[in-house]
């Protein structure tokens, strides 16, 4: 069996780094791997950028491969001065300018929140690993290069910690499908101070969020 976007065989995806790693899908160069972490089967897969792309993969993983726990790791841009580059954020909720959750919810506003169980495990994992984290809401934007308007001041006024591009969609899918989801992000740049990290650092050095995600997945 395969889906339009995932070519793995049935049972190839575990719910949940990776010893004995095996590549299980490479459709459109969106790579997926399954292995084990501390003896527990675990899978990791790219989802592309933005809610539409991430939604495709998350939906197929849940519906066709039986995945029950979805943990997104990625980068975000801070919008508050008390949030700093390289901070690790656990997104307990996600606002958005995307219309996907309104379509799911009959035109109504949907409260896109993380699964409490996964969030609690992530906090406990961060404490064990002695990694400082921030908990709070993020903003999932449909546009990376967006128009200049009053969005920044609105985000700050509402206590949003950072901007990213997938969490709200992921949380909507999880709610609709009855599974658990969590987004853990590292601040790669600061929208207010304009401090930023290099593309290489974003790809290879942001390991703390991954360690938290892995420990949360097997807790």
N, C-alpha and C positions, 0 to 999 in steps of 0.2 A: 504494500500500500504506500502511496505517496499523495501529497496534496499539491496544489498548483505552485506552492512556494517552498516546500520541504520534501526532500527525496528520501528521507530515512525509512528504513523498514519498520514494521510494527514492533513495538517494544524497544526500539533503539534509544529512545529518550528516557533517561531516568528523571524523576521529579527534580530531582535536585542536583572539585578541581581535582587536581585530576591526576591520579596515577593510572597507569595502563590506559592512556587516553587513545581514543579512536575517533576519527572524523566520520560523522554519520550523515552530513548533508553539505552540499556546496552549490545549491541552485542559485544562480545569479551572483555567485561569489559571496553569498551570505553563509558563513561557515558555522557549523554546529558540531560540537564534540561531546562525547560521553566518556566518563572515566569514573574514578572513585576518589573521595576525599576522606581521609581517616577511616577508610574501610566502607564508607557509605557511597552507593552509586549517586552520581551527580552529573548533570548536563549543563553546558554553557553554549549560548548561541547569540550571534549578532542579530539585531532587529532593525538596523538602519536608523535614519534620523527622522524624528517627528512622529506625531500620533498616528497618521495613516499607515506608515510603514510598520511601526511597532505593533499596531493593532492587528495587522495581517498575521504576523508571526505568533503573537500571543494567542489569538483566537484559534489558529490551527494547532498549536501545541496543546491547548486545553481540549478542544473538541476531538481531535484525531489521535492524539498521543497520550491523553489522560493525565496531563500535567496538572498538579493541584496547587503548587506553590511557585509563584513567579516573583523573582527578586531582580529588579533592574539596578545595575551599577553604571554610573556615567558621570558626566561633568555638568556643572551649572555655573551661572554667573551671579555673583552676589549683588544685592541691591541695597543693603544696609551697611552702615559704617562699622557696626559691631560684629559683622560677619567678614571673615578674612580669607584671602586666597590660601588654598590648601586645607581649609576647614572641611570636615566631613559632616554632612547633613543627612538626617533621617527624615524623610518627607512624610509627616503624619497626615497631611492633606494637600490637595492640589487644586488651585483655581485655574481657569483657562479662558482663552478667547476662542477656543475651538468649539464647534457646534456638535461634536459627536455625542456627548452625553445628553444633551437636550434631545437629540434625535432618539436616543435610547429611552428617554424618560418622558416622551410625549410632549416635548416643547417646554417642559418644566426644568427648573434648576435642580441639579443632582449634586449631593454632597459627596465629592470624590475623596475618600479617605483610605488610608492604609489599613491592612488587617492588623488588629491590635496584637494578636498572638505573635505574628512575625516581627512587629515593631518592638514588642517587649523582648523577644529573643535577641534582636539586634542591639538593643540597649545593654542587655546583660552580657552579650559577647564583647561589646566595646569596653565595658567595665573590666572584664577578665583580661582583655588584651591591653588595657590601660591606654586606650585611644579616646581622646576627647571627642565628643560629638555634640551637635546641636539638633534639637527636635523642633519642628514647626512646619509651616505651610510653604509650598513653593508655587510658582506660576508656570504652567505649561503653555508656552507660546507656539502658535502656528507659524510665526515668522521669525527667522534668525536675524535677517536684515530688515527690521521693521521701520515704519515711518516714525518720525519724531513727534510725540504728542505728550499728553499728561500721564502716560502709563506709569512712568517711574515714580512720580509723586503719589499716584494711587496705590501702587504696590507698597511703598514705604508707609503710607497712612494706614494700610490694612495689616501691617505686620508681616508681610511676605518676606521670607529670607532670601530667596534667589529665584532665578528664571532658568528653566530647562524646557524640554520639548516633548516629554513622553508620559510623565506620571499620571496626569489626569485621565488620559485615555486608558492606560493600564488598569487604573483603579475602577474605571467604568466597566471594562471587560470582566474583571474579577467579580464585581458585584453581580453582573448579569449572568455569569456562568457559574456562580457559586463556588469560586476558588479564592485563594489568598494571594495578595500582592503587596509588595513593598518596594519603594525606590530609595536607594542610598546613593548620594551624590557627593563628589568632591568639587570644591569651588576652584575652577580653573582660571577665572578672571573676575574682575570687579567692575561693574558697570558704572559706579560712581567715581572711584579713584583711578580707574583705567589700568590698574595693575593686572598683569596677566602672566601666564606660564607659557612655555614653548609647546609646540605641537608634539615634539618628542616626549616631553615630560608628561603631557596628557595621556600619551599612549603607553608609557612604560613605568612611570614613577608613582602613579596613584594607586598604591597597593593596599592601603589601610581599609578603604571601603570594600575591597574584594575580600580581605581577611574577615571583616565583620559579616559580609554576606555568606561566606562559606561556613563560618561557625554557626550562623543563624539557621542555615539550611539543614544542618545535621543535629541541631539541639533537640 
